[in-house]
Amino acid sequence: MRATAYSIMGYGVFLLLGGLIGFLKSGSGASLIMGTISALMVFYFSSLVLKEKLIGVYLSIFSATGLGGFFLLRFLSSYKFMPGGLMFVLSFLLLFPLSKALKQKQNVAV
């Protein structure tokens, strides 16, 4: 599940950078705060996955789905790919390694 944890960490880096760019580009303090909080949560979830804890996968699925929905709404309101479209695509793509890890972990448990 190491590859899955690294995928989650990469997603967290994009969340952090997105919040920072939103702050630097438009002065959005909310973007910086929420990007940082979301990234820290996702980094914590990846640490759980590295420790082989299944709850980390479930929490990552929940956060990727929630953030993906948020970013989809942002994209649909502006039709600008950056940042809403990109983050929606990344959220969606993250679900593939998460579902693979979930399936592998459940096969081991059976």
CYANA upper distance limits for C-alpha pairs under 8 A (distance plus 0.5 A):
  1 MET  CA      5 ALA  CA      6.84
  1 MET  CA     49 VAL  CA      7.24
  1 MET  CA     50 LEU  CA      7.18
  1 MET  CA     52 GLU  CA      7.55
  1 MET  CA    101 ALA  CA      6.73
  2 ARG  CA      6 TYR  CA      6.76
  2 ARG  CA     49 VAL  CA      8.08
  2 ARG  CA     50 LEU  CA      6.45
  3 ALA  CA      7 SER  CA      6.67
  3 ALA  CA     97 PRO  CA      8.49
  4 THR  CA      8 ILE  CA      6.78
  4 THR  CA     46 SER  CA      8.47
  4 THR  CA     49 VAL  CA      8.06
  4 THR  CA     97 PRO  CA      6.11
  4 THR  CA     98 LEU  CA      6.86
  4 THR  CA    101 ALA  CA      7.31
  5 ALA  CA      9 MET  CA      6.73
  5 ALA  CA     46 SER  CA      5.22
  5 ALA  CA     47 SER  CA      7.60
  5 ALA  CA     49 VAL  CA      6.13
  5 ALA  CA     50 LEU  CA      6.37
  6 TYR  CA     10 GLY  CA      6.65
  6 TYR  CA     46 SER  CA      7.74
  7 SER  CA     11 TYR  CA      6.84
  7 SER  CA     94 LEU  CA      7.43
  7 SER  CA     97 PRO  CA      8.01
  8 ILE  CA     12 GLY  CA      6.80
  8 ILE  CA     42 VAL  CA      7.16
  8 ILE  CA     43 PHE  CA      7.68
  8 ILE  CA     45 PHE  CA      8.28
  8 ILE  CA     46 SER  CA      6.18
  8 ILE  CA     60 SER  CA      7.98
  8 ILE  CA     94 LEU  CA      7.64
  9 MET  CA     13 VAL  CA      6.79
  9 MET  CA     42 VAL  CA      7.43
  9 MET  CA     43 PHE  CA      6.19
  9 MET  CA     46 SER  CA      6.66
 10 GLY  CA     14 PHE  CA      6.96
 11 TYR  CA     15 LEU  CA      6.83
 11 TYR  CA     39 ALA  CA      8.42
 11 TYR  CA     42 VAL  CA      8.23
 11 TYR  CA     90 LEU  CA      7.61
 11 TYR  CA     91 SER  CA      8.14
 11 TYR  CA     94 LEU  CA      8.07
 12 GLY  CA     16 LEU  CA      6.68
 12 GLY  CA     38 SER  CA      7.87
 12 GLY  CA     39 ALA  CA      4.94
 12 GLY  CA     40 LEU  CA      7.80
 12 GLY  CA     42 VAL  CA      6.07
 12 GLY  CA     43 PHE  CA      6.63
 13 VAL  CA     17 LEU  CA      6.56
 13 VAL  CA     39 ALA  CA      7.20
 14 PHE  CA     18 GLY  CA      6.36
 14 PHE  CA     87 MET  CA      8.45
 15 LEU  CA     19 GLY  CA      6.76
 15 LEU  CA     35 GLY  CA      5.79
 15 LEU  CA     36 THR  CA      7.76
 15 LEU  CA     38 SER  CA      7.25
 15 LEU  CA     39 ALA  CA      5.96
 15 LEU  CA     87 MET  CA      8.50
 16 LEU  CA     20 LEU  CA      6.78
 16 LEU  CA     32 LEU  CA      8.28
 16 LEU  CA     35 GLY  CA      5.54
 16 LEU  CA     36 THR  CA      5.81
 16 LEU  CA     38 SER  CA      8.15
 16 LEU  CA     39 ALA  CA      5.93
 17 LEU  CA     21 ILE  CA      6.48
 17 LEU  CA     35 GLY  CA      8.13
 18 GLY  CA     22 GLY  CA      6.49
 18 GLY  CA     31 SER  CA      8.32
 18 GLY  CA     32 LEU  CA      8.47
 18 GLY  CA     35 GLY  CA      7.07
 18 GLY  CA     83 PRO  CA      7.77
 19 GLY  CA     23 PHE  CA      6.74
 19 GLY  CA     31 SER  CA      5.25
 19 GLY  CA     32 LEU  CA      4.69
 19 GLY  CA     33 ILE  CA      7.64
 19 GLY  CA     34 MET  CA      7.41
 19 GLY  CA     35 GLY  CA      4.75
 19 GLY  CA     36 THR  CA      7.13
 20 LEU  CA     24 LEU  CA      6.66
 20 LEU  CA     31 SER  CA      7.83
 20 LEU  CA     32 LEU  CA      5.82
 20 LEU  CA     35 GLY  CA      7.86
 21 ILE  CA     25 LYS  CA      6.25
 22 GLY  CA     26 SER  CA      6.32
 22 GLY  CA     27 GLY  CA      7.35
 22 GLY  CA     28 SER  CA      6.42
 22 GLY  CA     31 SER  CA      6.23
 22 GLY  CA     32 LEU  CA      7.23
 23 PHE  CA     27 GLY  CA      4.88
 23 PHE  CA     28 SER  CA      4.93
 23 PHE  CA     29 GLY  CA      6.30
 23 PHE  CA     30 ALA  CA      8.45
 23 PHE  CA     31 SER  CA      6.59
 23 PHE  CA     32 LEU  CA      6.03
 24 LEU  CA     28 SER  CA      8.10
 28 SER  CA     32 LEU  CA      7.12
 29 GLY  CA     33 ILE  CA      6.66
 30 ALA  CA     34 MET  CA      6.42
 31 SER  CA     35 GLY  CA      6.24
 32 LEU  CA     36 THR  CA      6.54
 33 ILE  CA     37 ILE  CA      6.63
 34 MET  CA     38 SER  CA      6.37
 35 GLY  CA     39 ALA  CA      6.48
 36 THR  CA     40 LEU  CA      6.59
 37 ILE  CA     41 MET  CA      6.71
 38 SER  CA     42 VAL  CA      6.69
 39 ALA  CA     43 PHE  CA      6.55
 40 LEU  CA     44 TYR  CA      6.69
 41 MET  CA     45 PHE  CA      6.79
 42 VAL  CA     46 SER  CA      6.71
 42 VAL  CA     60 SER  CA      7.25
 42 VAL  CA     63 SER  CA      8.22
 43 PHE  CA     47 SER  CA      6.83
 44 TYR  CA     48 LEU  CA      6.98
 45 PHE  CA     49 VAL  CA      6.87
 45 PHE  CA     56 GLY  CA      5.21
 45 PHE  CA     57 VAL  CA      7.75
 45 PHE  CA     59 LEU  CA      7.09
 45 PHE  CA     60 SER  CA      6.64
 46 SER  CA     50 LEU  CA      6.69
 46 SER  CA     56 GLY  CA      6.99
 46 SER  CA     57 VAL  CA      8.50
 46 SER  CA     60 SER  CA      8.29
 47 SER  CA     51 LYS  CA      6.87
 47 SER  CA     56 GLY  CA      8.17
 48 LEU  CA     52 GLU  CA      7.01
 48 LEU  CA     53 LYS  CA      5.86
 48 LEU  CA     54 LEU  CA      8.20
 48 LEU  CA     55 ILE  CA      7.79
 48 LEU  CA     56 GLY  CA      5.36
 48 LEU  CA     57 VAL  CA      8.48
 49 VAL  CA     53 LYS  CA      5.85
 49 VAL  CA     54 LEU  CA      7.18
 49 VAL  CA     55 ILE  CA      8.26
 49 VAL  CA     56 GLY  CA      5.50
 49 VAL  CA     57 VAL  CA      6.72
 53 LYS  CA     57 VAL  CA      8.08
 54 LEU  CA     58 TYR  CA      7.10
 54 LEU  CA    102 LEU  CA      8.00
 54 LEU  CA    105 LYS  CA      7.99
 55 ILE  CA     59 LEU  CA      6.53
 56 GLY  CA     60 SER  CA      6.51
 57 VAL  CA     61 ILE  CA      6.67
 57 VAL  CA     98 LEU  CA      6.67
 57 VAL  CA    101 ALA  CA      7.98
 57 VAL  CA    102 LEU  CA      7.28
 58 TYR  CA     62 PHE  CA      6.71
 59 LEU  CA     63 SER  CA      6.60
 60 SER  CA     64 ALA  CA      6.40
 60 SER  CA     98 LEU  CA      8.05
 61 ILE  CA     65 THR  CA      6.50
 61 ILE  CA     95 LEU  CA      6.94
 61 ILE  CA     98 LEU  CA      7.18
 62 PHE  CA     66 GLY  CA      6.63
 63 SER  CA     67 LEU  CA      6.36
 64 ALA  CA     68 GLY  CA      6.15
 64 ALA  CA     91 SER  CA      5.59
 64 ALA  CA     92 PHE  CA      7.77
 64 ALA  CA     94 LEU  CA      7.61
 64 ALA  CA     95 LEU  CA      7.66
 65 THR  CA     69 GLY  CA      6.62
 65 THR  CA     91 SER  CA      7.32
 65 THR  CA     92 PHE  CA      7.98
 66 GLY  CA     70 PHE  CA      6.81
 67 LEU  CA     71 PHE  CA      6.59
 67 LEU  CA     88 PHE  CA      8.10
 67 LEU  CA     91 SER  CA      7.50
 68 GLY  CA     72 LEU  CA      6.48
 68 GLY  CA     87 MET  CA      7.34
 68 GLY  CA     88 PHE  CA      5.16
 68 GLY  CA     89 VAL  CA      8.17
 68 GLY  CA     91 SER  CA      5.55
 68 GLY  CA     92 PHE  CA      7.10
 69 GLY  CA     73 LEU  CA      6.79
 69 GLY  CA     88 PHE  CA      7.72
 70 PHE  CA     74 ARG  CA      6.89
 71 PHE  CA     75 PHE  CA      6.59
 71 PHE  CA     83 PRO  CA      8.34
 71 PHE  CA     84 GLY  CA      5.05
 71 PHE  CA     85 GLY  CA      7.20
 71 PHE  CA     87 MET  CA      6.66
 71 PHE  CA     88 PHE  CA      5.72
 72 LEU  CA     76 LEU  CA      6.59
 72 LEU  CA     84 GLY  CA      6.68
 72 LEU  CA     85 GLY  CA      7.02
 72 LEU  CA     88 PHE  CA      6.02
 73 LEU  CA     77 SER  CA      6.63
 73 LEU  CA     84 GLY  CA      8.25
 74 ARG  CA     78 SER  CA      7.00
 74 ARG  CA     84 GLY  CA      5.79
 74 ARG  CA     85 GLY  CA      8.34
 75 PHE  CA     79 TYR  CA      5.59
 75 PHE  CA     80 LYS  CA      6.45
 75 PHE  CA     81 PHE  CA      7.03
 75 PHE  CA     83 PRO  CA      8.21
 75 PHE  CA     84 GLY  CA      5.05
 75 PHE  CA     85 GLY  CA      5.72
 79 TYR  CA     85 GLY  CA      8.41
 80 LYS  CA     84 GLY  CA      7.57
 80 LYS  CA     85 GLY  CA      7.33
 81 PHE  CA     85 GLY  CA      4.75
 81 PHE  CA     86 LEU  CA      6.41
 82 MET  CA     86 LEU  CA      6.36
 82 MET  CA     87 MET  CA      8.50
 83 PRO  CA     87 MET  CA      6.60
 84 GLY  CA     88 PHE  CA      6.54
 85 GLY  CA     89 VAL  CA      6.71
 86 LEU  CA     90 LEU  CA      6.69
 87 MET  CA     91 SER  CA      6.43
 88 PHE  CA     92 PHE  CA      6.62
 89 VAL  CA     93 LEU  CA      6.56
 90 LEU  CA     94 LEU  CA      6.58
 91 SER  CA     95 LEU  CA      7.31
 92 PHE  CA     96 PHE  CA      8.14
 93 LEU  CA     97 PRO  CA      8.38
 94 LEU  CA     98 LEU  CA      6.93
 95 LEU  CA     99 SER  CA      6.41
 96 PHE  CA    100 LYS  CA      6.69
 97 PRO  CA    101 ALA  CA      6.57
 98 LEU  CA    102 LEU  CA      6.62
 99 SER  CA    103 LYS  CA      6.61
100 LYS  CA    104 GLN  CA      6.68
101 ALA  CA    105 LYS  CA      6.52
102 LEU  CA    106 GLN  CA      6.64
103 LYS  CA    107 ASN  CA      6.68
104 GLN  CA    108 VAL  CA      6.91
105 LYS  CA    109 ALA  CA      6.88
106 GLN  CA    110 VAL  CA      6.84
